[in-house]
Amino acid sequence: MSRKFFVGGNWKLNGDKKSLGELIQTMNGANVDPNVEVVCGAPSI
């Protein structure tokens, strides 16, 4: 079994609830290769 490629990002909480919803919608709708793991690290919600 081979490892997946990992892409990580650190979200700094700049914005509001609307921008959070837009970020989540964009990430959920992204066309990502199934061999890539995408992670967004939010300090709190």
PQR file of N, CA, C, O and H, with PARSE charges and radii, in Angstrom:
ATOM      1  N   MET A   1       0.849  -1.194   0.000 -0.4000 1.5000
ATOM      2  CA  MET A   1       0.000   0.000   0.000 -0.0000 2.0000
ATOM      3  C   MET A   1       0.886   1.246   0.000  0.5500 1.7000
ATOM      4  O   MET A   1       1.762   1.384   0.855 -0.5500 1.4000
ATOM      5  N   SER A   2       0.665   2.145  -0.947 -0.4000 1.5000
ATOM      6  CA  SER A   2       1.455   3.369  -1.019 -0.0000 2.0000
ATOM      7  C   SER A   2       0.805   4.474  -0.200  0.5500 1.7000
ATOM      8  O   SER A   2      -0.403   4.468   0.038 -0.5500 1.4000
ATOM      9  H   SER A   2      -0.046   2.033  -1.642  0.4000 1.0000
ATOM     10  N   ARG A   3       1.618   5.406   0.218 -0.4000 1.5000
ATOM     11  CA  ARG A   3       1.113   6.542   0.999 -0.0000 2.0000
ATOM     12  C   ARG A   3       0.454   7.568   0.089  0.5500 1.7000
ATOM     13  O   ARG A   3       0.798   7.696  -1.086 -0.5500 1.4000
ATOM     14  H   ARG A   3       2.600   5.411   0.025  0.4000 1.0000
ATOM     15  N   LYS A   4      -0.500   8.295   0.659 -0.4000 1.5000
ATOM     16  CA  LYS A   4      -1.133   9.392  -0.071 -0.0000 2.0000
ATOM     17  C   LYS A   4      -0.271  10.639   0.049  0.5500 1.7000
ATOM     18  O   LYS A   4       0.427  10.833   1.044 -0.5500 1.4000
ATOM     19  H   LYS A   4      -0.779   8.191   1.613  0.4000 1.0000
ATOM     20  N   PHE A   5      -0.329  11.484  -0.980 -0.4000 1.5000
ATOM     21  CA  PHE A   5       0.303  12.795  -0.931 -0.0000 2.0000
ATOM     22  C   PHE A   5      -0.513  13.643   0.032  0.5500 1.7000
ATOM     23  O   PHE A   5      -1.743  13.590  -0.005 -0.5500 1.4000
ATOM     24  H   PHE A   5      -0.897  11.327  -1.789  0.4000 1.0000
ATOM     25  N   PHE A   6       0.131  14.423   0.893 -0.4000 1.5000
ATOM     26  CA  PHE A   6      -0.540  15.193   1.938 -0.0000 2.0000
ATOM     27  C   PHE A   6      -0.374  16.687   1.672  0.5500 1.7000
ATOM     28  O   PHE A   6       0.742  17.169   1.474 -0.5500 1.4000
ATOM     29  H   PHE A   6       1.130  14.466   0.923  0.4000 1.0000
ATOM     30  N   VAL A   7      -1.489  17.416   1.668 -0.4000 1.5000
ATOM     31  CA  VAL A   7      -1.473  18.871   1.533 -0.0000 2.0000
ATOM     32  C   VAL A   7      -2.145  19.442   2.771  0.5500 1.7000
ATOM     33  O   VAL A   7      -3.301  19.122   3.051 -0.5500 1.4000
ATOM     34  H   VAL A   7      -2.395  17.025   1.829  0.4000 1.0000
ATOM     35  N   GLY A   8      -1.436  20.284   3.516 -0.4000 1.5000
ATOM     36  CA  GLY A   8      -1.997  20.863   4.738 -0.0000 2.0000
ATOM     37  C   GLY A   8      -1.963  22.377   4.701  0.5500 1.7000
ATOM     38  O   GLY A   8      -1.086  22.981   4.084 -0.5500 1.4000
ATOM     39  H   GLY A   8      -0.498  20.544   3.289  0.4000 1.0000
ATOM     40  N   GLY A   9      -2.927  22.975   5.367 -0.4000 1.5000
ATOM     41  CA  GLY A   9      -2.986  24.429   5.446 -0.0000 2.0000
ATOM     42  C   GLY A   9      -3.383  24.869   6.843  0.5500 1.7000
ATOM     43  O   GLY A   9      -4.140  24.176   7.521 -0.5500 1.4000
ATOM     44  H   GLY A   9      -3.640  22.484   5.868  0.4000 1.0000
ATOM     45  N   ASN A  10      -2.886  26.001   7.272 -0.4000 1.5000
ATOM     46  CA  ASN A  10      -3.199  26.537   8.585 -0.0000 2.0000
ATOM     47  C   ASN A  10      -4.082  27.767   8.399  0.5500 1.7000
ATOM     48  O   ASN A  10      -3.647  28.780   7.852 -0.5500 1.4000
ATOM     49  H   ASN A  10      -2.271  26.565   6.720  0.4000 1.0000
ATOM     50  N   TRP A  11      -5.316  27.668   8.858 -0.4000 1.5000
ATOM     51  CA  TRP A  11      -6.269  28.760   8.729 -0.0000 2.0000
ATOM     52  C   TRP A  11      -6.160  29.648   9.964  0.5500 1.7000
ATOM     53  O   TRP A  11      -6.246  29.149  11.086 -0.5500 1.4000
ATOM     54  H   TRP A  11      -5.670  26.845   9.303  0.4000 1.0000
ATOM     55  N   LYS A  12      -5.976  30.939   9.783 -0.4000 1.5000
ATOM     56  CA  LYS A  12      -5.715  31.877  10.878 -0.0000 2.0000
ATOM     57  C   LYS A  12      -6.963  32.542  11.463  0.5500 1.7000
ATOM     58  O   LYS A  12      -6.842  33.446  12.290 -0.5500 1.4000
ATOM     59  H   LYS A  12      -5.906  31.345   8.872  0.4000 1.0000
ATOM     60  N   LEU A  13      -8.149  32.117  11.053 -0.4000 1.5000
ATOM     61  CA  LEU A  13      -9.408  32.680  11.553 -0.0000 2.0000
ATOM     62  C   LEU A  13      -9.613  34.136  11.169  0.5500 1.7000
ATOM     63  O   LEU A  13     -10.287  34.876  11.886 -0.5500 1.4000
ATOM     64  H   LEU A  13      -8.248  31.384  10.381  0.4000 1.0000
ATOM     65  N   ASN A  14      -9.042  34.553  10.052 -0.4000 1.5000
ATOM     66  CA  ASN A  14      -9.315  35.895   9.555 -0.0000 2.0000
ATOM     67  C   ASN A  14     -10.594  35.840   8.736  0.5500 1.7000
ATOM     68  O   ASN A  14     -10.636  35.189   7.692 -0.5500 1.4000
ATOM     69  H   ASN A  14      -8.495  33.952   9.469  0.4000 1.0000
ATOM     70  N   GLY A  15     -11.607  36.501   9.188 -0.4000 1.5000
ATOM     71  CA  GLY A  15     -12.875  36.486   8.465 -0.0000 2.0000
ATOM     72  C   GLY A  15     -14.049  36.333   9.419  0.5500 1.7000
ATOM     73  O   GLY A  15     -13.924  36.576  10.619 -0.5500 1.4000
ATOM     74  H   GLY A  15     -11.573  37.030  10.036  0.4000 1.0000
ATOM     75  N   ASP A  16     -15.186  35.928   8.875 -0.4000 1.5000
ATOM     76  CA  ASP A  16     -16.404  35.794   9.661 -0.0000 2.0000
ATOM     77  C   ASP A  16     -17.093  34.474   9.319  0.5500 1.7000
ATOM     78  O   ASP A  16     -16.535  33.653   8.590 -0.5500 1.4000
ATOM     79  H   ASP A  16     -15.287  35.730   7.900  0.4000 1.0000
ATOM     80  N   LYS A  17     -18.311  34.266   9.846 -0.4000 1.5000
ATOM     81  CA  LYS A  17     -19.035  33.015   9.597 -0.0000 2.0000
ATOM     82  C   LYS A  17     -19.310  32.806   8.111  0.5500 1.7000
ATOM     83  O   LYS A  17     -19.279  31.677   7.622 -0.5500 1.4000
ATOM     84  H   LYS A  17     -18.764  34.933  10.438  0.4000 1.0000
ATOM     85  N   LYS A  18     -19.578  33.897   7.396 -0.4000 1.5000
ATOM     86  CA  LYS A  18     -19.843  33.780   5.965 -0.0000 2.0000
ATOM     87  C   LYS A  18     -18.604  33.259   5.234  0.5500 1.7000
ATOM     88  O   LYS A  18     -18.706  32.362   4.398 -0.5500 1.4000
ATOM     89  H   LYS A  18     -19.602  34.814   7.794  0.4000 1.0000
ATOM     90  N   SER A  19     -17.442  33.819   5.548 -0.4000 1.5000
ATOM     91  CA  SER A  19     -16.222  33.363   4.873 -0.0000 2.0000
ATOM     92  C   SER A  19     -15.874  31.931   5.268  0.5500 1.7000
ATOM     93  O   SER A  19     -15.297  31.197   4.465 -0.5500 1.4000
ATOM     94  H   SER A  19     -17.359  34.548   6.228  0.4000 1.0000
ATOM     95  N   LEU A  20     -16.212  31.523   6.483 -0.4000 1.5000
ATOM     96  CA  LEU A  20     -16.014  30.131   6.904 -0.0000 2.0000
ATOM     97  C   LEU A  20     -16.872  29.204   6.052  0.5500 1.7000
ATOM     98  O   LEU A  20     -16.393  28.174   5.577 -0.5500 1.4000
ATOM     99  H   LEU A  20     -16.680  32.119   7.135  0.4000 1.0000
ATOM    100  N   GLY A  21     -18.136  29.566   5.857 -0.4000 1.5000
ATOM    101  CA  GLY A  21     -19.031  28.766   5.025 -0.0000 2.0000
ATOM    102  C   GLY A  21     -18.534  28.661   3.597  0.5500 1.7000
ATOM    103  O   GLY A  21     -18.616  27.598   2.981 -0.5500 1.4000
ATOM    104  H   GLY A  21     -18.525  30.402   6.242  0.4000 1.0000
ATOM    105  N   GLU A  22     -18.017  29.763   3.069 -0.4000 1.5000
ATOM    106  CA  GLU A  22     -17.488  29.760   1.704 -0.0000 2.0000
ATOM    107  C   GLU A  22     -16.248  28.875   1.598  0.5500 1.7000
ATOM    108  O   GLU A  22     -16.080  28.155   0.614 -0.5500 1.4000
ATOM    109  H   GLU A  22     -17.950  30.626   3.569  0.4000 1.0000
ATOM    110  N   LEU A  23     -15.381  28.927   2.608 -0.4000 1.5000
ATOM    111  CA  LEU A  23     -14.184  28.088   2.614 -0.0000 2.0000
ATOM    112  C   LEU A  23     -14.562  26.608   2.644  0.5500 1.7000
ATOM    113  O   LEU A  23     -14.012  25.810   1.884 -0.5500 1.4000
ATOM    114  H   LEU A  23     -15.518  29.512   3.408  0.4000 1.0000
ATOM    115  N   ILE A  24     -15.488  26.244   3.510 -0.4000 1.5000
ATOM    116  CA  ILE A  24     -15.922  24.851   3.616 -0.0000 2.0000
ATOM    117  C   ILE A  24     -16.573  24.393   2.317  0.5500 1.7000
ATOM    118  O   ILE A  24     -16.301  23.292   1.840 -0.5500 1.4000
ATOM    119  H   ILE A  24     -15.934  26.892   4.127  0.4000 1.0000
ATOM    120  N   GLN A  25     -17.424  25.226   1.748 -0.4000 1.5000
ATOM    121  CA  GLN A  25     -18.095  24.881   0.492 -0.0000 2.0000
ATOM    122  C   GLN A  25     -17.067  24.685  -0.630  0.5500 1.7000
ATOM    123  O   GLN A  25     -17.185  23.750  -1.422 -0.5500 1.4000
ATOM    124  H   GLN A  25     -17.645  26.121   2.136  0.4000 1.0000
ATOM    125  N   THR A  26     -16.080  25.548  -0.697 -0.4000 1.5000
ATOM    126  CA  THR A  26     -15.046  25.433  -1.721 -0.0000 2.0000
ATOM    127  C   THR A  26     -14.229  24.160  -1.541  0.5500 1.7000
ATOM    128  O   THR A  26     -13.964  23.450  -2.511 -0.5500 1.4000
ATOM    129  H   THR A  26     -15.984  26.308  -0.053  0.4000 1.0000
ATOM    130  N   MET A  27     -13.830  23.869  -0.310 -0.4000 1.5000
ATOM    131  CA  MET A  27     -13.028  22.669  -0.064 -0.0000 2.0000
ATOM    132  C   MET A  27     -13.829  21.400  -0.324  0.5500 1.7000
ATOM    133  O   MET A  27     -13.300  20.439  -0.883 -0.5500 1.4000
ATOM    134  H   MET A  27     -14.046  24.446   0.477  0.4000 1.0000
ATOM    135  N   ASN A  28     -15.092  21.385   0.073 -0.4000 1.5000
ATOM    136  CA  ASN A  28     -15.924  20.200  -0.152 -0.0000 2.0000
ATOM    137  C   ASN A  28     -16.214  19.976  -1.631  0.5500 1.7000
ATOM    138  O   ASN A  28     -16.402  18.835  -2.054 -0.5500 1.4000
ATOM    139  H   ASN A  28     -15.521  22.165   0.527  0.4000 1.0000
ATOM    140  N   GLY A  29     -16.251  21.036  -2.416 -0.4000 1.5000
ATOM    141  CA  GLY A  29     -16.557  20.906  -3.832 -0.0000 2.0000
ATOM    142  C   GLY A  29     -15.335  20.784  -4.730  0.5500 1.7000
ATOM    143  O   GLY A  29     -15.462  20.678  -5.950 -0.5500 1.4000
ATOM    144  H   GLY A  29     -16.098  21.963  -2.073  0.4000 1.0000
ATOM    145  N   ALA A  30     -14.146  20.800  -4.123 -0.4000 1.5000
ATOM    146  CA  ALA A  30     -12.918  20.754  -4.918 -0.0000 2.0000
ATOM    147  C   ALA A  30     -12.735  19.396  -5.587  0.5500 1.7000
ATOM    148  O   ALA A  30     -13.069  18.355  -5.020 -0.5500 1.4000
ATOM    149  H   ALA A  30     -14.042  20.886  -3.132  0.4000 1.0000
ATOM    150  N   ASN A  31     -12.204  19.429  -6.788 -0.4000 1.5000
ATOM    151  CA  ASN A  31     -11.892  18.208  -7.524 -0.0000 2.0000
ATOM    152  C   ASN A  31     -10.461  17.812  -7.166  0.5500 1.7000
ATOM    153  O   ASN A  31      -9.503  18.315  -7.753 -0.5500 1.4000
ATOM    154  H   ASN A  31     -11.933  20.274  -7.249  0.4000 1.0000
ATOM    155  N   VAL A  32     -10.329  16.904  -6.195 -0.4000 1.5000
ATOM    156  CA  VAL A  32      -9.021  16.509  -5.680 -0.0000 2.0000
ATOM    157  C   VAL A  32      -8.728  15.070  -6.079  0.5500 1.7000
ATOM    158  O   VAL A  32      -9.597  14.201  -6.009 -0.5500 1.4000
ATOM    159  H   VAL A  32     -11.108  16.496  -5.719  0.4000 1.0000
ATOM    160  N   ASP A  33      -7.510  14.838  -6.491 -0.4000 1.5000
ATOM    161  CA  ASP A  33      -7.065  13.481  -6.822 -0.0000 2.0000
ATOM    162  C   ASP A  33      -7.315  12.567  -5.615  0.5500 1.7000
ATOM    163  O   ASP A  33      -6.996  12.955  -4.491 -0.5500 1.4000
ATOM    164  H   ASP A  33      -6.804  15.544  -6.547  0.4000 1.0000
ATOM    165  N   PRO A  34      -7.874  11.373  -5.810 -0.5600 1.5000
ATOM    166  CA  PRO A  34      -8.164  10.478  -4.687  0.2800 2.0000
ATOM    167  C   PRO A  34      -6.914  10.012  -3.943  0.5500 1.7000
ATOM    168  O   PRO A  34      -7.021   9.449  -2.853 -0.5500 1.4000
ATOM    169  N   ASN A  35      -5.738  10.237  -4.514 -0.4000 1.5000
ATOM    170  CA  ASN A  35      -4.494   9.868  -3.845 -0.0000 2.0000
ATOM    171  C   ASN A  35      -3.894  11.022  -3.054  0.5500 1.7000
ATOM    172  O   ASN A  35      -2.745  10.951  -2.619 -0.5500 1.4000
ATOM    173  H   ASN A  35      -5.651  10.694  -5.399  0.4000 1.0000
ATOM    174  N   VAL A  36      -4.676  12.094  -2.865 -0.4000 1.5000
ATOM    175  CA  VAL A  36      -4.215  13.265  -2.123 -0.0000 2.0000
ATOM    176  C   VAL A  36      -5.110  13.474  -0.910  0.5500 1.7000
ATOM    177  O   VAL A  36      -6.336  13.477  -1.026 -0.5500 1.4000
ATOM    178  H   VAL A  36      -5.610  12.152  -3.217  0.4000 1.0000
ATOM    179  N   GLU A  37      -4.495  13.649   0.249 -0.4000 1.5000
ATOM    180  CA  GLU A  37      -5.203  13.943   1.493 -0.0000 2.0000
ATOM    181  C   GLU A  37      -5.079  15.443   1.740  0.5500 1.7000
ATOM    182  O   GLU A  37      -3.965  15.962   1.810 -0.5500 1.4000
ATOM    183  H   GLU A  37      -3.499  13.647   0.344  0.4000 1.0000
ATOM    184  N   VAL A  38      -6.209  16.153   1.873 -0.4000 1.5000
ATOM    185  CA  VAL A  38      -6.206  17.599   2.084 -0.0000 2.0000
ATOM    186  C   VAL A  38      -6.721  17.888   3.489  0.5500 1.7000
ATOM    187  O   VAL A  38      -7.775  17.393   3.888 -0.5500 1.4000
ATOM    188  H   VAL A  38      -7.114  15.732   1.816  0.4000 1.0000
ATOM    189  N   VAL A  39      -5.963  18.699   4.241 -0.4000 1.5000
ATOM    190  CA  VAL A  39      -6.320  19.016   5.625 -0.0000 2.0000
ATOM    191  C   VAL A  39      -6.212  20.521   5.829  0.5500 1.7000
ATOM    192  O   VAL A  39      -5.245  21.146   5.394 -0.5500 1.4000
ATOM    193  H   VAL A  39      -5.106  19.100   3.917  0.4000 1.0000
ATOM    194  N   CYS A  40      -7.203  21.097   6.488 -0.4000 1.5000
ATOM    195  CA  CYS A  40      -7.168  22.503   6.891 -0.0000 2.0000
ATOM    196  C   CYS A  40      -7.227  22.537   8.407  0.5500 1.7000
ATOM    197  O   CYS A  40      -8.222  22.119   9.000 -0.5500 1.4000
ATOM    198  H   CYS A  40      -7.989  20.589   6.841  0.4000 1.0000
ATOM    199  N   GLY A  41      -6.174  23.030   9.039 -0.4000 1.5000
ATOM    200  CA  GLY A  41      -6.107  23.056  10.499 -0.0000 2.0000
ATOM    201  C   GLY A  41      -6.646  24.368  11.046  0.5500 1.7000
ATOM    202  O   GLY A  41      -5.993  25.408  10.958 -0.5500 1.4000
ATOM    203  H   GLY A  41      -5.366  23.369   8.557  0.4000 1.0000
ATOM    204  N   ALA A  42      -7.843  24.307  11.610 -0.4000 1.5000
ATOM    205  CA  ALA A  42      -8.448  25.498  12.236 -0.0000 2.0000
ATOM    206  C   ALA A  42      -8.232  25.427  13.744  0.5500 1.7000
ATOM    207  O   ALA A  42      -8.483  24.379  14.340 -0.5500 1.4000
ATOM    208  H   ALA A  42      -8.374  23.463  11.682  0.4000 1.0000
ATOM    209  N   PRO A  43      -7.769  26.516  14.387 -0.5600 1.5000
ATOM    210  CA  PRO A  43      -7.528  26.480  15.830  0.2800 2.0000
ATOM    211  C   PRO A  43      -8.810  26.306  16.638  0.5500 1.7000
ATOM    212  O   PRO A  43      -8.781  25.694  17.706 -0.5500 1.4000
ATOM    213  N   SER A  44      -9.929  26.830  16.154 -0.4000 1.5000
ATOM    214  CA  SER A  44     -11.227  26.660  16.819 -0.0000 2.0000
ATOM    215  C   SER A  44     -12.314  27.154  15.879  0.5500 1.7000
ATOM    216  O   SER A  44     -12.054  27.923  14.954 -0.5500 1.4000
ATOM    217  H   SER A  44      -9.953  27.328  15.287  0.4000 1.0000
ATOM    218  N   ILE A  45     -13.529  26.701  16.131 -0.4000 1.5000
ATOM    219  CA  ILE A  45     -14.659  27.164  15.326 -0.0000 2.0000
ATOM    220  C   ILE A  45     -15.741  27.646  16.265  0.5500 1.7000
ATOM    221  O   ILE A  45     -16.798  28.086  15.814 -0.5500 1.4000
ATOM    222  H   ILE A  45     -13.740  26.076  16.882  0.4000 1.0000
TER
END
